[in-house]
Structures are given as structure tokens and as C-alpha cells.
Amino acid sequence: MVILESRVAPEWVDYNGHMNDAEYARVFSLAVEALMARIGLDAAGRHRHGYTIYTLETHLCYRREAHQGQPLWVTLSLLDRDAKRLHAFFELLDDEDNLLATSEQMLMGIDSEAGRPAPFPAPIEAAIDALPHVAREAWPGLAGRTIGIRR
């Protein structure tokens, strides 16, 4: 499921002539905002429900360079979820379907007033149920990785 479409902005390009590593994180952050809007947690929804989402953990893998003006697509796969959390996997692709980067994220639902984790409100829960879920045996190959030096 495509969750975000964008282009490499000129200000995202670094001294090496390609998109800076921090800007990949920016694109994935924008994808989380697009996911929030998709499930009803845009600005109006956050206000109405008194609810938001925080990012607890991110694992970003860089696969290819992106260059100024290049079209970008971010896809979403929901790996797991419970009453308060989403385990999401995003893929950043170019216009030729080359994988540029991935971001695996643990997202937590938060009661905005209390500033504490809380179960998803019913309408948000229903919207999450409509997202594409991936069975564990069908997870993308780059999901669930750990960092380490292979020996």
C-alpha cells in the first residue's frame, strides 16, 4: 500500500550529491504522518479523539542513493499490532521500483491529555483493521533485523 508520494527536495541533497541520511528519516517520518491521517489521526482527528501516536523505535536501512528531484514512493506493511501499538514496515522506492531504504518502526498510541499510552479509540481501531497486515511468515526479508557484525 502506497502511503506517501514525494520527491527529493534540493535542500535534502548533501555534499556527496545525494539525499542526506537524515532526510531518509524525514521521509519516513512524513510517512508516519500520512499513516496517521489515513487512520483518522490528522490534526482534526487528534484534537477530536485527544489521541496521537509516538514513535518508540526505528530501524532504518539504507539500500541505494536518491538524487535531487527523484520521485519517491513509500509503501506500508503492518507487521503486527495490539491495543496500543503498531509494528510498521515502510519501504522507500524510486519510480523504477528500486528499493532505496526501509524503516521498521514501533509506534505507540498516546492519550494526549494524560500523556500516557492508551488503547486506540474505536474509530481508529477500525481504520487500523482495514490496513494491509502481513503474516509473520510473509514478512519482508529486511524486517526483524538486528544490528551486528556478522562473523
Backbone bond lengths (Angstrom), bond angles and torsions (degrees), N, CA, C in turn:
res aa  C-N    CA-C-N  psi(-1)  N-CA   C-N-CA  omega(-1)  CA-C   N-CA-C  phi
1 M - - - 1.442 - - 1.531 108.78 -
2 V 1.311 117.23 122.07 1.467 121.56 176.53 1.524 107.89 -75.76
3 I 1.332 115.14 123.33 1.466 120.73 -178.07 1.524 111.71 -106.46
4 L 1.362 117.24 -20.60 1.460 120.60 -176.68 1.525 109.94 -153.21
5 E 1.325 115.63 139.95 1.466 122.72 171.11 1.515 107.24 -122.19
6 S 1.335 116.13 137.43 1.457 120.48 -178.21 1.526 109.69 -154.49
7 R 1.311 116.53 -172.92 1.470 124.22 174.04 1.519 107.54 -140.85
8 V 1.318 116.32 153.27 1.463 120.66 176.59 1.531 107.91 -70.57
9 A 1.321 116.19 112.67 1.459 122.33 -179.69 1.530 109.94 -75.10
10 P 1.326 117.51 148.52 1.471 120.29 -179.94 1.531 112.94 -54.08
11 E 1.325 117.00 -38.68 1.469 119.99 -178.34 1.533 113.27 -72.10
12 W 1.318 117.49 -8.86 1.467 121.35 176.94 1.532 112.68 -86.29
13 V 1.326 116.74 -10.58 1.468 121.30 -175.50 1.526 108.84 -87.61
14 D 1.337 116.38 133.12 1.461 120.89 -176.92 1.527 112.08 -101.06
15 Y 1.302 115.61 -172.08 1.468 123.72 -178.06 1.524 113.37 -64.40
16 N 1.329 118.47 -12.71 1.469 121.85 176.37 1.530 111.85 -90.28
17 G 1.334 116.62 -2.78 1.454 120.76 177.50 1.520 114.87 84.04
18 H 1.328 117.14 10.96 1.465 120.01 175.74 1.531 109.64 -134.84
19 M 1.324 115.61 174.39 1.459 120.57 -176.90 1.526 109.78 -61.11
20 N 1.318 116.05 128.46 1.458 122.93 179.58 1.524 110.32 -64.41
21 D 1.323 116.57 147.51 1.466 120.64 -177.34 1.526 112.47 -57.31
22 A 1.315 117.90 -37.25 1.467 120.61 179.59 1.521 111.65 -64.16
23 E 1.318 117.11 -28.71 1.462 120.48 -178.43 1.530 111.99 -73.71
24 Y 1.324 117.77 -26.62 1.461 119.85 172.28 1.527 108.31 -61.23
25 A 1.331 115.76 -43.98 1.471 119.91 177.85 1.527 110.40 -61.27
26 R 1.344 116.96 -37.94 1.469 120.55 177.64 1.526 110.53 -60.75
27 V 1.326 116.65 -45.94 1.468 120.29 -179.19 1.525 110.22 -61.29
28 F 1.329 117.46 -42.44 1.459 119.23 178.76 1.527 111.62 -68.20
29 S 1.324 117.80 -32.74 1.460 120.96 174.40 1.529 110.32 -64.18
30 L 1.326 116.73 -41.61 1.469 120.74 175.53 1.528 110.68 -62.59
31 A 1.334 116.41 -34.64 1.473 120.30 177.49 1.529 110.68 -66.10
32 V 1.324 117.50 -37.63 1.469 120.12 175.95 1.523 109.74 -64.03
33 E 1.333 117.43 -41.60 1.466 119.96 176.80 1.525 110.98 -62.34
34 A 1.329 117.22 -38.74 1.470 120.68 177.26 1.525 110.10 -66.00
35 L 1.322 117.63 -39.37 1.465 121.40 175.48 1.526 109.78 -61.41
36 M 1.318 116.94 -45.08 1.459 120.03 179.19 1.528 110.81 -59.17
37 A 1.325 116.53 -44.34 1.466 119.59 178.16 1.523 110.66 -62.45
38 R 1.335 117.35 -39.72 1.468 121.87 -179.08 1.520 112.15 -61.51
39 I 1.340 116.53 -33.87 1.473 119.06 -177.81 1.532 112.53 -96.92
40 G 1.332 116.65 8.09 1.465 119.77 175.00 1.509 114.74 97.00
41 L 1.333 117.41 16.45 1.455 120.04 178.73 1.524 111.92 -113.62
42 D 1.354 114.97 43.00 1.457 119.59 168.85 1.536 106.07 -72.15
43 A 1.317 118.77 -174.28 1.470 121.01 -176.61 1.529 111.57 -55.65
44 A 1.328 117.28 -45.43 1.470 120.30 -179.60 1.529 110.76 -65.48
45 G 1.331 117.45 -41.56 1.461 121.51 -179.98 1.520 112.30 -66.47
46 R 1.332 116.44 -39.09 1.471 119.18 177.19 1.521 110.10 -62.89
47 H 1.315 116.40 -41.15 1.467 120.30 178.88 1.535 110.64 -67.34
48 R 1.317 116.86 -47.08 1.470 121.81 -177.09 1.530 111.89 -61.47
49 H 1.335 116.41 -43.31 1.469 120.77 -176.28 1.528 112.97 -91.07
50 G 1.348 117.24 -12.02 1.460 119.29 -175.04 1.519 110.19 59.62
51 Y 1.326 115.43 43.59 1.461 120.86 -168.39 1.528 109.57 -147.06
52 T 1.309 115.85 145.32 1.462 120.79 177.81 1.521 109.46 -147.29
53 I 1.314 115.89 -175.85 1.467 121.78 178.14 1.523 108.42 -129.00
54 Y 1.321 115.49 134.81 1.461 122.50 173.64 1.529 108.63 -109.91
55 T 1.310 115.46 151.74 1.462 121.22 173.38 1.523 107.64 -92.19
56 L 1.345 116.23 123.96 1.464 121.06 179.84 1.522 112.21 -92.50
57 E 1.340 115.58 -36.49 1.470 119.53 -175.11 1.515 108.58 -155.99
58 T 1.320 115.39 145.37 1.461 121.74 177.96 1.520 109.25 -137.43
59 H 1.321 115.55 137.04 1.471 121.35 172.63 1.522 106.20 -123.95
60 L 1.337 115.83 108.57 1.456 121.94 -175.51 1.527 109.21 -106.06
61 C 1.327 116.60 128.29 1.461 122.30 177.44 1.524 108.92 -117.78
62 Y 1.320 115.46 125.20 1.464 121.83 178.90 1.523 108.27 -91.98
63 R 1.338 117.24 130.49 1.462 120.97 -177.88 1.525 112.98 -116.58
64 R 1.343 117.55 -37.97 1.468 122.45 -177.91 1.513 109.52 -147.80
65 E 1.324 114.95 159.25 1.456 121.03 176.42 1.525 110.55 -77.57
66 A 1.323 114.63 149.91 1.469 121.97 171.45 1.521 107.10 -120.68
67 H 1.324 116.52 148.12 1.464 121.45 -173.96 1.529 111.47 -124.98
68 Q 1.330 114.85 159.87 1.456 121.77 -176.17 1.526 112.09 -49.18
69 G 1.337 114.80 132.00 1.457 122.17 177.51 1.517 114.86 82.30
70 Q 1.316 117.22 -10.54 1.467 121.02 -177.20 1.530 110.80 -64.81
71 P 1.334 117.29 131.90 1.470 120.01 175.57 1.535 110.65 -65.88
72 L 1.319 115.52 144.24 1.460 122.41 179.79 1.526 109.58 -129.54
73 W 1.311 115.71 143.60 1.459 122.80 176.21 1.519 107.30 -130.58
74 V 1.310 117.92 134.98 1.459 121.35 175.02 1.520 107.86 -116.51
75 T 1.340 114.52 126.42 1.465 120.07 176.38 1.526 109.18 -105.43
76 L 1.314 115.09 156.44 1.461 122.61 -178.78 1.515 109.87 -122.98
77 S 1.321 115.67 135.50 1.464 122.98 167.42 1.522 106.72 -129.07
78 L 1.311 117.03 128.91 1.462 120.84 177.27 1.527 107.77 -90.39
79 L 1.340 116.58 113.28 1.457 121.66 -176.30 1.523 112.25 -82.06
80 D 1.341 115.66 -36.24 1.459 119.62 -177.95 1.515 107.91 -163.84
81 R 1.321 115.43 167.45 1.466 120.91 177.82 1.510 108.45 -165.50
82 D 1.315 114.88 157.21 1.458 120.90 168.75 1.520 106.74 -138.01
83 A 1.298 118.09 -160.94 1.467 121.14 -173.94 1.527 113.60 -64.10
84 K 1.359 117.28 -24.06 1.459 121.03 -175.06 1.528 114.16 -126.77
85 R 1.315 118.10 -14.29 1.463 120.32 -171.46 1.523 112.31 -124.41
86 L 1.343 113.17 152.48 1.463 121.79 172.91 1.517 108.00 -125.11
87 H 1.324 116.17 131.81 1.462 122.75 173.13 1.526 104.71 -105.54
88 A 1.339 115.19 103.69 1.465 121.12 -171.89 1.522 110.93 -111.61
89 F 1.330 115.20 149.82 1.462 122.02 176.71 1.521 107.74 -128.17
90 F 1.332 115.20 121.86 1.460 121.89 -179.61 1.524 109.23 -112.47
91 E 1.323 116.50 140.72 1.453 122.24 172.85 1.517 108.88 -119.03
92 L 1.324 116.58 131.73 1.457 123.25 176.86 1.523 107.43 -100.30
93 L 1.333 115.80 120.52 1.469 122.28 -175.48 1.516 110.21 -122.65
94 D 1.336 115.71 154.42 1.459 119.44 172.38 1.526 109.33 -95.43
95 D 1.333 116.76 -175.77 1.463 120.20 -175.87 1.521 113.79 -72.61
96 E 1.349 117.84 -4.53 1.467 121.76 174.35 1.527 110.95 -107.93
97 D 1.333 116.91 15.57 1.466 124.53 -179.08 1.522 114.12 64.70
98 N 1.339 117.33 22.15 1.460 120.46 172.89 1.523 108.51 -75.35
99 L 1.316 116.41 135.98 1.458 121.18 177.95 1.525 109.00 -78.53
100 L 1.337 116.54 117.52 1.458 122.06 -179.21 1.525 111.72 -93.72
101 A 1.331 116.89 -37.19 1.465 121.49 -177.77 1.522 109.06 -167.78
102 T 1.322 114.92 161.46 1.460 121.23 172.81 1.520 108.56 -129.52
103 S 1.313 115.53 154.67 1.458 121.47 174.93 1.525 108.04 -140.06
104 E 1.306 115.37 116.50 1.461 121.97 175.42 1.525 106.29 -100.10
105 Q 1.337 116.67 128.26 1.458 119.66 -172.85 1.522 112.05 -135.25
106 M 1.336 113.89 145.13 1.461 121.03 170.09 1.522 105.99 -107.27
107 L 1.317 115.49 120.07 1.461 122.85 -176.89 1.521 109.16 -113.59
108 M 1.329 116.33 140.42 1.469 121.41 -177.24 1.520 110.44 -120.24
109 G 1.329 116.18 131.52 1.451 121.99 174.02 1.515 110.52 -76.38
110 I 1.339 115.84 134.34 1.465 121.58 -173.65 1.529 110.72 -128.66
111 D 1.324 116.13 131.93 1.462 122.22 169.10 1.526 105.79 -72.86
112 S 1.316 117.57 113.24 1.467 121.77 -173.44 1.519 113.18 -62.39
113 E 1.307 117.30 -38.37 1.463 120.61 -177.95 1.525 111.15 -69.94
114 A 1.325 116.47 -44.58 1.462 120.41 -179.26 1.531 111.86 -80.29
115 G 1.334 116.61 -22.89 1.451 119.97 -176.43 1.518 112.78 67.76
116 R 1.324 115.14 28.44 1.475 121.47 -176.06 1.525 110.07 -130.34
117 P 1.335 116.90 156.05 1.463 119.53 174.89 1.527 110.70 -58.49
118 A 1.326 115.22 145.10 1.466 121.29 179.97 1.518 108.48 -154.85
119 P 1.334 117.41 153.23 1.466 120.22 177.66 1.528 111.09 -60.01
120 F 1.328 115.17 151.37 1.462 120.64 177.51 1.525 109.89 -61.76
121 P 1.330 118.96 135.86 1.464 120.68 172.62 1.536 109.87 -59.10
122 A 1.315 116.57 151.21 1.476 121.69 -174.23 1.530 113.77 -50.90
123 P 1.340 120.86 -46.38 1.470 119.14 -179.59 1.531 112.49 -64.94
124 I 1.322 116.39 -33.48 1.467 120.95 178.68 1.530 108.95 -70.82
125 E 1.310 115.73 -42.40 1.475 122.10 176.87 1.528 110.28 -55.83
126 A 1.319 117.39 -45.23 1.468 121.42 179.78 1.528 110.93 -64.05
127 A 1.326 117.29 -39.55 1.468 120.59 179.10 1.529 110.51 -67.81
128 I 1.316 117.44 -36.98 1.470 121.00 177.01 1.519 110.06 -64.10
129 D 1.334 116.67 -40.45 1.470 120.63 178.73 1.524 112.02 -59.10
130 A 1.327 117.25 -27.15 1.469 121.70 -178.72 1.529 112.96 -82.75
131 L 1.337 117.74 -9.66 1.471 120.70 179.38 1.524 110.43 -72.89
132 P 1.337 116.84 157.08 1.472 118.97 176.67 1.532 110.79 -70.68
133 H 1.318 116.07 120.21 1.463 122.57 177.85 1.529 108.23 -102.22
134 V 1.327 116.13 145.06 1.458 121.63 -178.81 1.522 108.59 -116.26
135 A 1.325 116.60 125.17 1.461 121.18 176.96 1.527 109.28 -65.34
136 R 1.313 117.27 147.60 1.474 122.78 -176.70 1.527 112.02 -50.33
137 E 1.286 117.55 -42.61 1.473 120.38 -178.19 1.528 112.88 -70.44
138 A 1.325 117.19 -12.12 1.470 120.98 -179.89 1.534 112.67 -110.61
139 W 1.333 117.65 11.95 1.459 120.47 179.55 1.523 110.44 -57.24
140 P 1.334 116.76 147.25 1.469 119.61 173.87 1.528 110.25 -58.11
141 G 1.323 116.36 149.17 1.462 121.42 -176.70 1.513 114.77 -57.88
142 L 1.331 117.79 -27.49 1.461 120.68 -178.84 1.523 113.18 -90.65
143 A 1.318 118.08 0.10 1.467 121.54 179.01 1.524 110.24 -82.51
144 G 1.317 115.77 145.46 1.466 120.71 175.95 1.512 114.20 78.47
145 R 1.312 117.28 13.78 1.469 120.69 -178.77 1.512 111.40 -74.75
146 T 1.305 115.46 158.67 1.462 121.86 171.31 1.525 107.86 -122.32
147 I 1.313 115.30 157.59 1.454 120.58 177.09 1.527 108.72 -87.60
148 G 1.304 116.09 137.19 1.458 120.86 176.45 1.517 109.76 176.91
149 I 1.300 115.71 159.16 1.456 120.82 175.68 1.526 107.45 -88.08
150 R 1.332 115.23 118.13 1.468 119.36 -179.49 1.526 109.90 -73.81
151 R 1.264 115.98 134.21 1.477 121.77 179.17 1.505 110.03 -121.98
